[in-house]
Amino acid sequence: MFQRLREDIRIVFDRDPAARTTIEVILAYPGLHAVWIHRMGHGLWRWKLKLLARLLSQLARWMTGIEIHPGARIGRRFFIDHGMGVVIGETAEIGDDCTLYHGVTLGGTTWLKGKRHPTLGNNVVVGAGAKILGPIVIGENARVGSNSVVVKDVPEGATVVGIPGRVVTPRDETGSQRRRAMAEKIGFDAYGQHHGQLPDPVTQALDLILEHLHGVDDRLEHLEHDQNSAKSAEKSGPQQSLPLTPPGDKHGTR
């Protein structure tokens, strides 16, 4: 239990640069409080103490502004940033290393009992205000853009934007791979953008910067390679031989 608590605190520092101290995280992060209370409520739910579990869920909603049904199943290292207005339904399932921003809804589209809420794979990021509705599956490493409304399955590694949500496919896969490689090299991971292309001006400008950096990096590598080759040739090249005849005419006479 204490290992899980330390893990939850550490993930806040990993995903929120505003976090300064451990005591600040423990006292002032409602997303963390909501997750901790949900774990207790989910345990009560599994022990068939459902009324008590719902009351605990209501307490968390009053304290944090985050509503998580105690029946929802949530994996490890789950992080809710800011959190106000987040709603997670009873049959929702969330994998490991997922991140939700404020205003996200994992809701249902039917009044029938049974599986009616989304399933999120590992390492999914859902932007602020997004709505994911119905018993659909969001694949691992997927990204859901802010204010999107998603009602269909999303493949692994895809980025979804718009209303209704649509998968955005990069026009140039080779260029996309180069940008991802350069983004990883310089440590750029804001909002998980190097896993997909969000069609907004800021991301397009960042793509141009990453392309330029990639070109500069390539040129530097070529210059370094040429310089090393020249040095190697200079060290290992044949020595210039002395003339066999003294300066003069072609017969060797002066």
C-alpha positions in Angstrom: 0.0 0.0 0.0 2.8 2.5 0.9 4.6 1.6 -2.3 1.5 2.5 -4.3 1.1 5.8 -2.4 4.7 6.8 -3.1 4.2 5.8 -6.7 1.1 8.1 -7.0 3.0 11.0 -5.5 6.0 10.4 -7.8 3.8 10.4 -10.9 2.6 13.9 -10.0 6.1 15.2 -10.2 6.7 13.4 -13.5 3.6 14.9 -15.2 3.1 18.3 -13.6 6.1 20.8 -13.6 4.2 23.0 -11.2 4.6 20.4 -8.4 7.3 21.6 -5.9 7.3 19.6 -2.7 5.8 16.3 -1.5 3.8 18.0 1.2 2.3 20.4 -1.4 1.3 17.4 -3.6 -0.3 15.6 -0.7 -2.3 18.6 0.5 -3.1 20.5 -2.6 -3.8 18.1 -5.5 -7.5 17.1 -5.7 -6.8 14.6 -8.5 -4.6 12.7 -6.1 -7.2 12.8 -3.3 -9.9 11.6 -5.7 -7.8 8.6 -6.8 -7.0 7.6 -3.2 -10.6 7.9 -2.1 -11.7 5.9 -5.1 -9.4 3.1 -4.2 -11.0 2.8 -0.8 -14.5 3.0 -2.3 -13.6 0.4 -5.0 -12.5 -2.0 -2.2 -15.9 -1.5 -0.4 -17.7 -2.0 -3.7 -16.0 -5.3 -4.3 -16.8 -6.3 -0.7 -20.5 -5.7 -1.6 -20.7 -2.7 0.7 -22.1 -0.6 -2.2 -24.0 2.0 -0.3 -21.0 2.9 1.8 -18.9 2.9 -1.3 -21.3 5.4 -3.0 -21.3 7.6 0.1 -17.5 7.7 0.0 -17.7 8.6 -3.7 -20.0 11.5 -2.9 -17.6 12.7 -0.3 -14.8 12.7 -2.9 -17.0 14.6 -5.3 -17.8 17.3 -2.7 -14.1 17.6 -1.7 -12.5 17.6 -5.2 -15.1 18.2 -7.9 -14.2 14.9 -9.4 -16.9 12.1 -9.6 -15.6 8.6 -10.0 -18.1 5.8 -9.6 -16.7 3.2 -7.1 -17.4 0.4 -9.6 -14.9 1.9 -12.1 -11.6 -0.1 -12.5 -8.5 2.1 -12.6 -4.9 1.0 -13.2 -1.6 2.2 -11.6 0.0 5.6 -12.0 -3.3 7.2 -13.0 -3.1 11.0 -12.9 -5.9 13.6 -13.0 -4.5 17.1 -13.7 -6.6 19.9 -12.1 -9.6 17.5 -12.2 -12.6 19.8 -11.8 -15.6 18.4 -13.6 -14.1 14.9 -14.4 -16.7 12.2 -14.5 -15.9 8.5 -14.7 -18.8 6.0 -15.0 -19.5 2.7 -13.3 -18.2 0.3 -15.9 -15.3 2.4 -17.1 -11.9 0.7 -17.2 -8.6 2.7 -17.2 -5.2 1.1 -17.8 -1.8 2.0 -16.4 -0.1 5.4 -16.8 -3.1 7.2 -18.1 -3.7 11.0 -17.7 -7.0 12.9 -17.7 -7.3 16.7 -17.7 -10.1 18.7 -16.3 -13.7 18.4 -17.6 -13.2 14.9 -19.1 -16.2 12.6 -19.2 -16.0 8.8 -19.5 -19.8 8.3 -19.9 -22.4 6.0 -21.2 -24.9 6.2 -24.0 -27.6 3.8 -22.9 -29.8 3.2 -19.9 -29.3 -0.6 -20.1 -27.3 -2.4 -17.5 -24.0 -4.0 -18.4 -20.9 -2.6 -20.0 -21.8 0.9 -21.1 -18.7 3.0 -20.4 -15.3 3.3 -22.2 -12.2 1.3 -21.8 -8.8 3.1 -22.0 -5.6 1.2 -22.7 -2.3 1.9 -21.1 -0.6 5.3 -21.5 -3.7 7.2 -22.9 -3.9 11.0 -22.6 -7.3 12.7 -22.7 -7.3 16.5 -23.2 -9.4 19.0 -21.2 -13.1 18.9 -21.9 -13.1 15.7 -24.0 -16.1 13.4 -23.9 -15.6 9.6 -24.5 -19.0 7.9 -24.6 -20.2 4.4 -24.8 -18.5 0.9 -24.4 -15.7 1.8 -26.8 -12.0 1.0 -26.6 -9.3 3.6 -26.7 -6.1 1.8 -27.7 -2.8 2.0 -25.9 -0.7 5.2 -26.4 -3.7 7.0 -28.0 -4.3 10.8 -27.6 -7.7 12.5 -27.4 -7.6 16.2 -28.2 -9.3 18.8 -26.0 -13.1 19.1 -26.3 -13.3 16.1 -28.7 -16.4 13.9 -28.6 -15.4 10.2 -29.2 -18.0 7.6 -29.8 -16.0 5.0 -31.8 -13.0 2.8 -31.1 -9.6 4.4 -31.4 -6.6 2.3 -32.6 -3.4 2.1 -30.7 -1.1 5.2 -31.0 -3.7 7.3 -32.8 -4.7 10.9 -32.1 -8.4 11.8 -32.2 -9.7 15.3 -32.5 -13.0 17.1 -33.3 -16.7 16.5 -33.0 -17.4 13.7 -33.7 -13.9 12.5 -33.0 -11.8 11.5 -36.0 -8.4 9.9 -36.2 -5.8 12.3 -37.6 -3.3 10.6 -39.9 0.0 12.4 -40.5 0.5 13.3 -44.2 4.1 12.4 -44.2 4.9 9.3 -42.1 8.7 9.7 -42.7 8.6 13.3 -41.6 6.4 12.3 -38.6 9.0 9.7 -37.6 11.8 12.3 -37.9 9.9 14.8 -35.7 9.2 12.1 -33.1 12.8 11.1 -33.0 14.0 14.8 -32.6 11.2 15.5 -30.0 12.5 12.5 -28.0 16.1 13.6 -28.4 15.4 17.1 -27.0 13.0 15.8 -24.3 9.8 17.4 -25.8 6.7 15.7 -24.5 4.1 18.4 -23.8 0.7 16.9 -23.9 2.1 13.8 -25.5 2.2 15.5 -28.9 5.1 13.5 -30.3 2.7 10.5 -30.4 0.4 12.1 -32.9 -0.3 15.3 -34.8 -2.9 17.8 -33.4 -4.0 20.1 -36.2 -3.5 23.5 -34.5 -1.1 26.3 -35.3 1.1 25.8 -32.2 1.7 22.2 -33.0 2.3 23.0 -36.7 4.9 25.6 -35.7 6.6 23.1 -33.4 6.7 20.5 -36.2 8.5 23.1 -38.4 11.0 23.7 -35.6 11.6 20.0 -35.1 12.1 19.6 -38.9 14.6 22.4 -38.9 16.5 20.9 -35.9 16.5 17.6 -37.6 18.1 19.2 -40.7 20.7 21.0 -38.6 21.5 17.8 -36.7 22.0 16.0 -40.0 24.3 18.6 -41.4 26.4 18.6 -38.2 26.7 14.8 -38.4 27.9 15.0 -42.1 30.4 17.8 -41.3 31.8 15.7 -38.3 32.0 12.6 -40.5 33.8 14.5 -43.3 36.3 16.0 -40.8 37.0 12.7 -39.2 37.5 11.1 -42.7 40.0 13.9 -43.6 41.9 13.4 -40.4 42.1 9.7 -41.0 43.3 10.1 -44.6 45.9 12.5 -43.5 47.3 10.1 -40.9 47.2 7.0 -42.9 47.8 8.3 -46.5 51.0 7.3 -48.5 54.1 9.4 -47.9 55.2 11.5 -50.9 58.2 9.9 -52.6 61.3 11.9 -53.5 62.1 12.3 -57.2 64.6 9.7 -58.6 66.4 12.3 -60.8 67.6 15.8 -59.9 65.7 18.8 -61.4 66.6 19.3 -65.0 65.6 18.1 -68.4 63.9 14.8 -69.1 67.3 13.0 -69.3 68.3 14.1 -65.8 71.0 16.6 -67.0 71.2 20.2 -66.1 
